[in-house]
């Protein structure tokens, strides 16, 4: 204890000496002014220049401070710049004061101009950039002359541009910008302004964060930085296992290298991935690996720190007048974004000359179409775009990789149907049933037809509905669980490699709309201890009820649209049946289904536009407190709307089409007018397959076109306008900030559209996969293209988004789990109700030639088609249902009987057209199958979830070992520092002889 007290006193003595011996350090030179943000004792150092040559009037300009900024933890040494001061070689310690009102006088304004005038504004230079001048590492960036040309630095070629603000001179919000920019410089950021080359009304504000500012805020934001190389170790292995590993390694030498892997020589050495990291601390700065202060914080981290500062700077007096987002909302600034690291193209080959910058490297090894088969450089994506976007591409890549086994099994099921087509007894009987005449499928205009006319449809149905369908449905339900469980493990590994394990989101700021609405009522925040706006429970409940009512109304709108499609199908069946073209007349049901699906797709795309506006309205009506709450609420509504809109017609075809039509002579009608649509004689599964295939292909094609086509067209239009204004013969070389400004901004909802598209595709892949086994294959092909489309869009067509951190994919994981549970239920119903699997099984074991023998082969299905069709007497038709033809074209005499799909008694029985015993057996078997299938699959899912741990064992061991090594290294570093201090005191003769040994 005595040693600790003595060490504390020795540390404080230089500070006491300085304040006692030099109380007026400010006089006669560069002065110091203290600024306090509210009552939190925040220390700020501002540079003044005393001008003795001429008197200046003391006209004061107010500087608005934000009281909620975190306090400075310690005084730091600063260089003579706009962000600090140096007084000789001595470190200057400043006392902490309270409640000091700071005023900017004209002298400060002279040294730190901030108005919308020409003091910082320089006209653009038509030759102010060179794409091939920017380099990857600091070696190329240390030459000021080259830096002046690449458009990534200030005019001096030394200060890197960390952030860009854009505004128009004609914008009336001048005072807000003036105060905001003065406070930007008060925070230590450096600023330059530049006018646009093509429009002098547009002004670019370039911001640079010096080392002192970066260090201070990196410590406040707990930015993790590398401080020691990782020590890798081999786990203990038995001799037998080690021998096996040696044999495997020898065998691998003869195998070719994986073509999917990227060439490590082309990728930069991302040092932070091989180092232990810790929250940055200026007191322990000697612990961190700092080769160059300019490159210690990468560009993404620098932009994130600057954005963090801008979000906490005031622009007006008032509690809520704070932050860059509000200035973007009210139009004070038009745009705010970090810069790309130069051009993504180069005249030189990347193989011979290397990459010009990280953007160029990402384009060549990630966004280029020539590398579609290679793995993604996720570490480089994370470094350039941040963890949130990196996690999206990691999840998309993992999902695409997991689709390979699902697509292979689905293709195997389809090929199994192809190979067994000639041996299928059911399709044989359908094709040979020339003497079975089927009843008309619609009123009056539909003719009688032979069952053999549906031979093609029976064969196509067998391709999707065969003996392997049930196995594939079980496999996909288990696959969805395995996919989610292994994604947890993959996410844990990524979170460990990217230092996200212990990362927690900051206390989020309250949304401006929430503050404006509930600013009159306040209560104490239990975390920060500060008063904040409060929403009453009754108000919140009432808003949630109104929002839920809006959601229910929109779902009713979707059901109404589906009802309209049903009416269209009912009406057009008769129309196509009376068509003059024989091709359409003979395939009236297929034509009806195809046109209905296309119309349904158009309705889906139109309603999507309406849903987005309704979801925005309802979410804003709820008044969520924070941005994350707003994002989760909006995401849930949009997913619910899109899912219902996309799948409602599919659910109708799968579970309602042809189920409630009645029977000939007693048809059920819609509004007592239109007869409900029946299934094709070969079953309803062909309709479901067409619905799935057309919607999936058209939706994915349209989304891919809009994702890439829209920004390409917008950027092309911008370049075209520039050429028209300046002439095609004049080649203009824009600086990087103007190039990026002409690109398209990232979606206002972030990654919402990308996630939503993939989640809806996951639903198509799993929910009705029993009816369409090729869905995983189509999803796989689409995702291979999707990864490169998104990468190309992020690298070339969009402005660089702000690098933000995230631990996982958020609410989307819960939605994926919900889809996985729903898929088990829907596939059970599809197999039991939509397909003919259960009726065939009941016939084989109960009514077929092998009844009672325990067999269910193809020979046991002889006579199934005849047993599944009931007999109807044509004279029992209703007047409005009686067909125009009497069927004499089949046998030369009018038909007396026709057949239809159902299990009903013949017309001459005691109860005409009543259900047979086989119907009840089939119904009981269907219900039993649903119960057994669901329980079996859910048990398998839960067993897999239990057996697969969320953290891999080796990762758990690595985390424990890292924690142990970090503690040891920190202890050794502190012990080494104390020993050095003791040696220095002994040299200076200040050693205390009464210390403990």
PEDA-V633494 format. One record per pair of residues at least 12 apart in sequence whose ideal C-beta (glycine too) atoms are under 6 Angstrom apart, sorted by the first residue. I is the first residue (numbers start at 1). J is the second residue. D is the distance in Angstrom with one decimal. If there is no record, write none. Layout:
BEGIN
i->[I | I]
j->[J | J]
d->[D | D]
END
This chain:
BEGIN
i->[3 | 3 | 6 | 15 | 18 | 30 | 31 | 33 | 34 | 34 | 35 | 36 | 37 | 37 | 37 | 37 | 38 | 40 | 41 | 41 | 42 | 42 | 43 | 45 | 45 | 47 | 48 | 48 | 49 | 56 | 58 | 59 | 60 | 60 | 61 | 63 | 63 | 63 | 63 | 64 | 64 | 64 | 66 | 66 | 66 | 69 | 70 | 75 | 75 | 76 | 77 | 78 | 82 | 82 | 83 | 83 | 83 | 83 | 84 | 112 | 114 | 114 | 115 | 116 | 120 | 120 | 121 | 122 | 123 | 124 | 124 | 126 | 127 | 128 | 129 | 129 | 129 | 130 | 130 | 131 | 133 | 133 | 133 | 134 | 134 | 134 | 134 | 134 | 136 | 138 | 138 | 138 | 144 | 144 | 151 | 151 | 152 | 154 | 159 | 159 | 161 | 161 | 162 | 162 | 162 | 162 | 162 | 162 | 163 | 163 | 163 | 163 | 164 | 164 | 164 | 165 | 165 | 165 | 166 | 166 | 166 | 166 | 167 | 167 | 167 | 168 | 168 | 169 | 170 | 173 | 176 | 176 | 176 | 177 | 179 | 180 | 183 | 187 | 188 | 189 | 189 | 190 | 191 | 192 | 193 | 198 | 204 | 207 | 209 | 209 | 211 | 214 | 214 | 215 | 217 | 218 | 219 | 219 | 219 | 221 | 222 | 223 | 224 | 224 | 224 | 225 | 225 | 225 | 226 | 226 | 226 | 226 | 227 | 227 | 227 | 228 | 228 | 229 | 230 | 230 | 260 | 260 | 260 | 262 | 262 | 262 | 270 | 273 | 276 | 277 | 287 | 300 | 300 | 303 | 304 | 307 | 310 | 311 | 311 | 320 | 324 | 326 | 337 | 338 | 339 | 339 | 340 | 340 | 340 | 341 | 341 | 341 | 342 | 342 | 344 | 344 | 344 | 344 | 344 | 346 | 350 | 358 | 362 | 363 | 365 | 366 | 367 | 367 | 367 | 369 | 372 | 376 | 376 | 378 | 378 | 381 | 382 | 386 | 386 | 387 | 387 | 387 | 388 | 388 | 391 | 392 | 394 | 395 | 396 | 398 | 398 | 400 | 402 | 403 | 403 | 403 | 406 | 406 | 407 | 407 | 407 | 409 | 410 | 410 | 410 | 410 | 411 | 413 | 413 | 413 | 414 | 414 | 414 | 416 | 417 | 417 | 417 | 421 | 421 | 423 | 424 | 425 | 425 | 426 | 427 | 427 | 427 | 429 | 430 | 430 | 430 | 430 | 431 | 431 | 433 | 433 | 434 | 434 | 436 | 436 | 437 | 437 | 438 | 438 | 438 | 439 | 439 | 439 | 439 | 440 | 441 | 442 | 442 | 442 | 443 | 443 | 443 | 444 | 445 | 445 | 445 | 446 | 447 | 448 | 451 | 454 | 454 | 457 | 457 | 457 | 458 | 461 | 461 | 461 | 461 | 464 | 465 | 465 | 469 | 470 | 472 | 473 | 473 | 473 | 474 | 476 | 476 | 477 | 477 | 478 | 480 | 480 | 481 | 481 | 485 | 485 | 488 | 489 | 491 | 492 | 493 | 496 | 500 | 507 | 508 | 508 | 514 | 514 | 515 | 517 | 518 | 518 | 519 | 521 | 522 | 543 | 543 | 547 | 547 | 547 | 550 | 554 | 554 | 555 | 558 | 558 | 558 | 561 | 562 | 562 | 562 | 565 | 565 | 565 | 568 | 569 | 569 | 569 | 570 | 570 | 572 | 573 | 573 | 576 | 576 | 576 | 589 | 593 | 593 | 597 | 597 | 600 | 601 | 604 | 604 | 607 | 611 | 615 | 615 | 615 | 619 | 619 | 632 | 635 | 639 | 650 | 653 | 653 | 653 | 654 | 654 | 654 | 657 | 658 | 658 | 658 | 661 | 661 | 663 | 663 | 664 | 664 | 665 | 683 | 684 | 685 | 685 | 685 | 688 | 689 | 692 | 692 | 696 | 696 | 700 | 703 | 704 | 707 | 708 | 708 | 711 | 711 | 714 | 718 | 740 | 743 | 743 | 744 | 744 | 745 | 746 | 746 | 755 | 759 | 761 | 763 | 765 | 766 | 767 | 767 | 770 | 770 | 770 | 771 | 824 | 824 | 828 | 828 | 828 | 832 | 832 | 832 | 838 | 838 | 838 | 839 | 842 | 842 | 842 | 843 | 844 | 844 | 848 | 849 | 869 | 870 | 870 | 870 | 871 | 871 | 872 | 872 | 873 | 873 | 874 | 903 | 903 | 903]
j->[995 | 996 | 992 | 93 | 93 | 85 | 48 | 46 | 97 | 100 | 102 | 100 | 65 | 66 | 67 | 69 | 67 | 71 | 71 | 96 | 71 | 72 | 72 | 84 | 85 | 85 | 107 | 108 | 111 | 106 | 105 | 106 | 103 | 105 | 104 | 102 | 104 | 182 | 186 | 179 | 314 | 317 | 312 | 314 | 322 | 312 | 220 | 93 | 94 | 212 | 91 | 212 | 112 | 190 | 188 | 210 | 212 | 213 | 212 | 185 | 181 | 182 | 178 | 174 | 192 | 193 | 193 | 194 | 195 | 195 | 197 | 732 | 733 | 735 | 151 | 733 | 735 | 149 | 150 | 343 | 146 | 149 | 150 | 150 | 152 | 342 | 356 | 357 | 357 | 292 | 294 | 295 | 157 | 158 | 735 | 736 | 736 | 192 | 190 | 208 | 206 | 339 | 207 | 208 | 209 | 302 | 303 | 306 | 207 | 303 | 306 | 338 | 204 | 337 | 737 | 205 | 333 | 336 | 204 | 334 | 335 | 741 | 203 | 333 | 334 | 201 | 202 | 201 | 201 | 332 | 315 | 316 | 332 | 332 | 315 | 315 | 313 | 309 | 213 | 207 | 209 | 208 | 207 | 206 | 205 | 722 | 737 | 306 | 302 | 306 | 293 | 297 | 305 | 282 | 305 | 280 | 280 | 281 | 282 | 308 | 279 | 280 | 277 | 279 | 499 | 277 | 280 | 288 | 272 | 275 | 277 | 289 | 278 | 287 | 288 | 276 | 969 | 275 | 274 | 276 | 373 | 374 | 375 | 365 | 374 | 377 | 379 | 379 | 966 | 499 | 973 | 386 | 803 | 338 | 803 | 802 | 324 | 323 | 324 | 515 | 336 | 512 | 799 | 800 | 736 | 740 | 359 | 740 | 800 | 357 | 358 | 359 | 356 | 357 | 359 | 360 | 363 | 795 | 796 | 360 | 364 | 384 | 795 | 795 | 377 | 791 | 791 | 792 | 795 | 788 | 788 | 393 | 397 | 390 | 394 | 393 | 498 | 803 | 804 | 498 | 805 | 806 | 804 | 806 | 806 | 751 | 494 | 809 | 787 | 487 | 490 | 783 | 483 | 776 | 779 | 780 | 479 | 776 | 776 | 777 | 780 | 475 | 773 | 774 | 776 | 777 | 777 | 468 | 472 | 773 | 463 | 773 | 774 | 468 | 462 | 463 | 466 | 459 | 462 | 858 | 462 | 858 | 861 | 864 | 458 | 459 | 462 | 865 | 451 | 455 | 458 | 865 | 452 | 455 | 451 | 452 | 450 | 452 | 451 | 899 | 890 | 898 | 451 | 681 | 899 | 664 | 872 | 898 | 900 | 883 | 678 | 573 | 574 | 577 | 675 | 880 | 881 | 884 | 574 | 577 | 578 | 577 | 885 | 887 | 681 | 681 | 682 | 680 | 682 | 686 | 682 | 682 | 683 | 685 | 686 | 689 | 685 | 835 | 770 | 831 | 773 | 770 | 827 | 831 | 937 | 766 | 769 | 824 | 937 | 940 | 766 | 820 | 941 | 944 | 945 | 948 | 950 | 952 | 808 | 951 | 955 | 955 | 807 | 527 | 626 | 628 | 623 | 625 | 533 | 623 | 533 | 535 | 533 | 534 | 534 | 621 | 622 | 618 | 621 | 622 | 618 | 614 | 641 | 644 | 644 | 645 | 648 | 603 | 648 | 649 | 652 | 596 | 600 | 649 | 596 | 592 | 596 | 677 | 674 | 677 | 592 | 588 | 592 | 588 | 591 | 592 | 680 | 687 | 690 | 691 | 694 | 649 | 698 | 645 | 646 | 645 | 641 | 634 | 637 | 638 | 633 | 634 | 811 | 811 | 815 | 691 | 687 | 688 | 691 | 688 | 830 | 834 | 684 | 678 | 679 | 684 | 676 | 678 | 902 | 913 | 872 | 900 | 876 | 836 | 834 | 771 | 834 | 835 | 771 | 772 | 768 | 772 | 764 | 778 | 782 | 757 | 789 | 789 | 789 | 793 | 744 | 797 | 744 | 742 | 799 | 798 | 799 | 797 | 798 | 799 | 798 | 801 | 812 | 815 | 779 | 819 | 779 | 823 | 823 | 826 | 827 | 830 | 831 | 830 | 934 | 937 | 930 | 933 | 934 | 926 | 929 | 930 | 925 | 926 | 929 | 922 | 921 | 922 | 925 | 864 | 856 | 860 | 860 | 862 | 899 | 900 | 902 | 904 | 897 | 906 | 898 | 900 | 897 | 907 | 895 | 916 | 918 | 919]
d->[5.9 | 6.0 | 5.9 | 4.8 | 5.4 | 5.6 | 4.5 | 4.9 | 5.3 | 5.6 | 4.3 | 4.8 | 4.7 | 5.8 | 5.5 | 4.7 | 2.7 | 4.8 | 5.4 | 4.9 | 4.7 | 5.6 | 4.5 | 5.9 | 6.0 | 5.3 | 5.8 | 6.0 | 5.0 | 5.5 | 5.3 | 5.1 | 4.4 | 5.8 | 4.6 | 5.7 | 5.2 | 5.5 | 6.0 | 5.4 | 4.0 | 5.8 | 5.6 | 4.7 | 5.5 | 5.4 | 5.0 | 5.5 | 5.6 | 5.6 | 5.4 | 5.1 | 6.0 | 5.3 | 3.6 | 4.5 | 5.9 | 5.8 | 5.5 | 5.0 | 4.3 | 4.7 | 5.5 | 5.7 | 5.8 | 4.1 | 4.5 | 5.7 | 5.4 | 5.5 | 4.1 | 5.7 | 5.7 | 4.9 | 3.8 | 5.3 | 4.5 | 4.4 | 5.9 | 3.7 | 5.1 | 5.0 | 4.0 | 4.3 | 5.9 | 3.5 | 5.9 | 4.9 | 5.8 | 5.0 | 5.8 | 4.6 | 3.1 | 5.8 | 3.8 | 3.5 | 5.7 | 5.2 | 5.9 | 4.1 | 4.8 | 5.6 | 5.7 | 5.6 | 5.2 | 4.5 | 5.5 | 4.8 | 4.3 | 5.8 | 4.4 | 5.7 | 5.9 | 5.7 | 5.0 | 3.9 | 5.3 | 5.3 | 5.8 | 4.8 | 4.3 | 6.0 | 5.6 | 4.8 | 5.8 | 5.1 | 6.0 | 5.2 | 5.6 | 3.9 | 4.5 | 5.9 | 5.1 | 5.5 | 5.3 | 3.9 | 4.7 | 5.5 | 4.1 | 5.3 | 5.7 | 4.4 | 5.9 | 4.5 | 5.5 | 5.6 | 5.0 | 5.8 | 5.9 | 5.3 | 5.0 | 5.3 | 5.8 | 5.3 | 4.9 | 4.3 | 5.4 | 5.8 | 5.9 | 6.0 | 4.3 | 5.1 | 4.1 | 5.8 | 4.6 | 6.0 | 4.8 | 5.4 | 4.6 | 3.3 | 5.3 | 5.1 | 5.5 | 4.7 | 4.5 | 4.8 | 5.7 | 5.6 | 5.5 | 5.9 | 6.0 | 5.3 | 5.3 | 5.7 | 5.6 | 5.8 | 5.2 | 5.6 | 5.9 | 5.0 | 5.6 | 5.6 | 3.6 | 3.6 | 5.2 | 5.5 | 4.1 | 4.8 | 5.7 | 4.9 | 5.8 | 5.6 | 4.6 | 5.2 | 5.4 | 5.8 | 5.2 | 5.6 | 4.8 | 4.1 | 5.2 | 4.8 | 6.0 | 4.3 | 4.9 | 5.4 | 4.1 | 5.6 | 5.6 | 5.6 | 4.8 | 5.2 | 5.2 | 5.1 | 5.8 | 5.0 | 4.0 | 4.4 | 4.4 | 5.9 | 5.5 | 5.8 | 5.2 | 5.8 | 5.4 | 5.7 | 5.9 | 2.9 | 5.1 | 5.6 | 4.6 | 5.6 | 4.7 | 4.1 | 5.8 | 5.2 | 5.6 | 5.5 | 6.0 | 5.7 | 5.5 | 4.2 | 4.7 | 5.5 | 5.7 | 4.2 | 5.4 | 3.8 | 4.3 | 4.1 | 4.5 | 5.8 | 4.0 | 5.8 | 4.7 | 5.7 | 5.6 | 4.5 | 4.8 | 4.4 | 6.0 | 5.4 | 5.8 | 5.0 | 5.5 | 3.9 | 4.5 | 5.8 | 5.8 | 5.9 | 5.0 | 4.6 | 4.1 | 5.8 | 4.5 | 5.2 | 5.2 | 4.1 | 6.0 | 5.8 | 4.1 | 5.9 | 5.7 | 3.9 | 4.0 | 5.2 | 5.7 | 4.8 | 4.2 | 5.6 | 5.9 | 5.2 | 5.5 | 5.3 | 5.6 | 5.2 | 5.8 | 4.0 | 4.8 | 4.8 | 4.9 | 4.6 | 4.7 | 5.8 | 5.5 | 5.9 | 5.0 | 5.7 | 4.8 | 4.4 | 4.1 | 4.4 | 5.1 | 4.5 | 5.9 | 4.6 | 4.7 | 5.8 | 4.1 | 5.4 | 4.3 | 5.1 | 5.6 | 5.4 | 5.4 | 5.6 | 5.2 | 4.6 | 5.6 | 5.8 | 5.6 | 4.1 | 4.2 | 5.9 | 6.0 | 5.7 | 4.7 | 4.8 | 4.5 | 5.6 | 5.2 | 4.1 | 4.3 | 5.1 | 5.8 | 4.3 | 4.7 | 5.5 | 5.7 | 5.1 | 5.8 | 5.9 | 5.0 | 5.7 | 4.1 | 5.9 | 5.6 | 5.4 | 5.2 | 5.8 | 3.9 | 5.3 | 5.4 | 4.7 | 5.8 | 5.9 | 5.0 | 4.5 | 5.9 | 5.1 | 4.7 | 5.7 | 5.9 | 5.5 | 5.0 | 5.3 | 5.2 | 5.3 | 4.8 | 5.3 | 5.7 | 5.6 | 5.4 | 5.9 | 5.9 | 5.4 | 5.1 | 5.2 | 4.4 | 5.4 | 5.1 | 5.8 | 5.1 | 3.8 | 4.9 | 5.8 | 5.4 | 5.1 | 5.4 | 5.5 | 4.5 | 4.9 | 5.3 | 5.4 | 6.0 | 5.3 | 4.0 | 5.8 | 4.2 | 4.9 | 5.0 | 4.5 | 5.0 | 5.5 | 5.9 | 5.4 | 5.2 | 5.1 | 5.3 | 5.3 | 5.8 | 5.2 | 5.3 | 5.1 | 3.5 | 5.2 | 4.6 | 5.2 | 5.9 | 5.7 | 4.4 | 5.8 | 4.3 | 5.8 | 5.8 | 5.8 | 5.7 | 5.6 | 4.5 | 5.4 | 5.9 | 4.0 | 5.4 | 5.7 | 4.6 | 5.3 | 5.9 | 5.8 | 5.2 | 6.0 | 4.4 | 4.0 | 5.5 | 4.9 | 5.2 | 6.0 | 4.8 | 6.0 | 5.5 | 5.4 | 5.3 | 4.6 | 5.2 | 5.9 | 5.4 | 5.1 | 4.8 | 3.9 | 4.8 | 4.8 | 4.5 | 4.6 | 5.3 | 5.3 | 5.9 | 4.9 | 4.8 | 4.3 | 5.3 | 4.2 | 4.8 | 5.0 | 5.1 | 5.0 | 5.8 | 5.2 | 5.4 | 5.2 | 5.1 | 5.1 | 4.1 | 4.3 | 4.6 | 5.6 | 4.2 | 5.8 | 4.7 | 4.3 | 5.4 | 4.7 | 5.5 | 5.8 | 5.9 | 4.3 | 5.7 | 4.8 | 4.9 | 3.5]
END
